Amino acid sequence: MSGDLILTGCEIFTGDEVLRDHSIVVRDGVVVALPARLDASGHGDGVVDLGGRSVAPGFLDVQVNGGGDVLFNDDPSVATIERIVAAHQRLGTTDLLVTFVSGPVADMMRAGDAVREAIGQGFDGVLGIHFEGPLLNRARLGAHDGDQVPASPDDAVLAALTAPTGGPTLVTLAPEVVPPGFVAGLVRRGIRVSAGHTDATAEQVGRAVDEGVTGGTHVWNAMRPPTAREPGAVGALLTDDRVRCGFIADGHHVSWPTLQLSFRASQPGCAFLVSDAVSPVGGTASEFRLGGRRITVTDGRCTTADGVLAGSALHLASAVRNVVRHCGVAKAEALRMATLYPAQLLGIDDRRGRIAPGYPARFTVLDDDLTVSAVVLGGVLTELTA
């Protein structure tokens, strides 16, 4: 097995179970075996003893607006995608959906074209695109620009949302602002649909789920909350096991007790983590502009001048640490929330979200404190420096 990469001395979180005293054998960038107590003699320089560190599937983030001091909306190009992906891979997120928030239709088309070009070139790390908007409820815009939100869907927006990119497309919309059958039409064209920035009632959400909504976008934020007599969009999404709910676990978007409550209310496997990362993640800037507005980053909190949250300074590794430390989530489950569950949301868990024979060798390596210390991409181990 000369030329193989063999990882030993590690705790392996496969996505389905935790293996100890096992190794991972990688050949040509693909996992070929997970043998127990492998005799590493005779395997040459390809054997790496990880010294007791943990290995998980590469983190997968379905909501990444920016990173490395660039924002996708500012310049929806292959160069921007490369910079964003590189910033997040240095932080342990091996794969992502680059996210375009509500903006001009012409820029939406550019964004889709850029993703298609990047994937067509075999660019490593970008899986597809997430259009967060523009079909949102004006009463729940958050930091989105209301001038970019149409009163109703039109042919130009539909064309931009459904243009093929060569990978998964996730669309966040408010179910109550689109006509009956609209969600089903997107789903028939292979689009994954998530409810977000919505003032929908539980009944309206239920009808949208019947049509094919399978996700909830940054649940609780920019979303009708529960009351004693009306579960609202939040309650409907949390309690429907056909839906996977994304959460921004930074302590700013949702309080830790509310996150705990949400995880307990969700069905097993239905809660996952997103970063909603903006340009300062993996970069050095302490402020940026979004739709012409100045956004400042203070103590990890990204806000407009009037205090509205505008993305986050979070990345998935920090989200994993947070839910373990502040919400009491077991380590294995927290890792699944950043790997397997988002892969299932996108329907790509046959090739992402697990460490198993036949899967690409894309791993995140973590120290005892869940700090990312290395990544494996394409079967190549890269140790990361602080």
GIPE-V79519 format. One record per residue. N is the residue number from 1. D_LAST is the distance of its C-alpha to the last C-alpha in Angstrom with 1 decimal. Layout:
N,D_LAST
N,D_LAST
This chain:
1,32.8
2,31.5
3,28.7
4,27.6
5,24.0
6,24.5
7,21.9
8,23.1
9,22.3
10,20.8
11,22.0
12,22.9
13,23.4
14,25.8
15,26.6
16,29.9
17,29.3
18,27.0
19,27.5
20,27.0
21,28.1
22,27.9
23,26.2
24,25.3
25,27.2
26,26.3
27,28.7
28,28.7
29,25.8
30,27.8
31,27.7
32,31.0
33,31.0
34,29.5
35,31.5
36,31.9
37,31.5
38,31.1
39,32.3
40,29.6
41,31.9
42,33.0
43,30.2
44,28.6
45,25.1
46,24.4
47,23.9
48,20.4
49,20.3
50,17.4
51,18.2
52,19.2
53,16.3
54,17.6
55,18.3
56,19.5
57,20.9
58,18.6
59,18.3
60,21.1
61,21.3
62,24.8
63,24.2
64,21.8
65,23.3
66,20.5
67,16.9
68,15.4
69,18.0
70,20.9
71,23.4
72,25.5
73,28.6
74,28.4
75,28.6
76,29.2
77,28.7
78,27.1
79,24.9
80,23.6
81,23.1
82,21.1
83,18.7
84,18.4
85,17.9
86,15.2
87,13.2
88,13.8
89,13.4
90,9.7
91,9.7
92,12.2
93,15.5
94,17.3
95,20.6
96,21.9
97,25.0
98,24.6
99,26.6
100,29.4
101,30.8
102,34.4
103,35.4
104,38.3
105,39.7
106,39.3
107,35.5
108,35.5
109,37.2
110,34.8
111,31.9
112,33.6
113,34.5
114,31.0
115,29.8
116,32.8
117,32.1
118,28.5
119,29.6
120,32.6
121,30.5
122,28.5
123,25.3
124,22.6
125,21.2
126,23.8
127,26.4
128,28.7
129,29.3
130,29.7
131,32.3
132,31.9
133,35.4
134,37.7
135,40.2
136,39.1
137,41.2
138,41.6
139,41.8
140,38.2
141,36.4
142,33.4
143,31.8
144,33.6
145,36.1
146,39.6
147,41.1
148,39.4
149,40.7
150,44.1
151,46.9
152,47.2
153,45.9
154,47.4
155,47.6
156,45.0
157,42.3
158,43.3
159,43.1
160,39.6
161,38.4
162,40.1
163,39.5
164,38.1
165,34.5
166,34.3
167,32.1
168,32.2
169,33.2
170,32.6
171,34.8
172,34.5
173,37.9
174,40.1
175,42.8
176,45.5
177,45.4
178,46.1
179,49.5
180,50.4
181,49.5
182,46.7
183,43.9
184,46.0
185,46.4
186,42.7
187,42.2
188,45.0
189,43.1
190,40.0
191,38.0
192,36.0
193,36.9
194,35.1
195,36.8
196,35.1
197,35.9
198,39.2
199,42.1
200,43.7
201,45.7
202,45.1
203,48.2
204,46.8
205,43.5
206,45.5
207,47.5
208,44.4
209,43.0
210,46.4
211,45.9
212,42.5
213,39.7
214,37.1
215,34.2
216,33.5
217,31.0
218,28.8
219,31.6
220,33.0
221,31.7
222,34.5
223,36.7
224,40.0
225,39.4
226,41.8
227,44.8
228,47.3
229,49.5
230,47.3
231,44.0
232,42.8
233,40.3
234,37.7
235,40.1
236,41.4
237,38.0
238,36.8
239,40.0
240,40.6
241,39.3
242,39.6
243,36.7
244,33.0
245,31.4
246,28.0
247,26.3
248,23.6
249,22.1
250,20.6
251,23.3
252,24.7
253,26.5
254,28.0
255,28.3
256,27.1
257,30.8
258,31.7
259,29.0
260,30.3
261,33.8
262,32.8
263,31.3
264,34.5
265,36.7
266,35.2
267,36.5
268,34.2
269,31.9
270,32.6
271,29.6
272,26.3
273,23.2
274,22.4
275,19.9
276,22.4
277,19.4
278,20.4
279,19.2
280,16.5
281,14.3
282,11.4
283,13.2
284,14.0
285,17.6
286,19.1
287,22.3
288,23.9
289,27.4
290,28.7
291,32.3
292,33.0
293,31.7
294,29.1
295,26.3
296,24.2
297,21.0
298,21.3
299,19.4
300,18.2
301,21.8
302,23.1
303,26.8
304,29.7
305,31.9
306,34.0
307,31.3
308,31.1
309,27.8
310,26.7
311,24.0
312,20.7
313,17.2
314,16.4
315,14.9
316,16.3
317,13.6
318,14.0
319,17.7
320,18.0
321,16.5
322,18.9
323,22.0
324,21.5
325,21.1
326,23.5
327,25.9
328,26.4
329,25.7
330,25.5
331,22.3
332,24.2
333,25.7
334,22.6
335,21.1
336,24.5
337,24.3
338,21.3
339,22.8
340,26.5
341,28.0
342,26.8
343,27.9
344,31.2
345,31.6
346,31.4
347,33.6
348,31.2
349,30.6
350,32.5
351,29.5
352,26.4
353,25.3
354,26.3
355,25.6
356,29.1
357,31.2
358,31.8
359,28.6
360,26.1
361,23.1
362,20.4
363,18.2
364,15.1
365,13.8
366,12.9
367,12.5
368,15.4
369,14.0
370,13.6
371,9.8
372,9.3
373,8.2
374,10.6
375,13.3
376,16.8
377,18.7
378,22.2
379,22.1
380,19.2
381,16.2
382,12.9
383,10.0
384,6.7
385,3.8
386,0.0
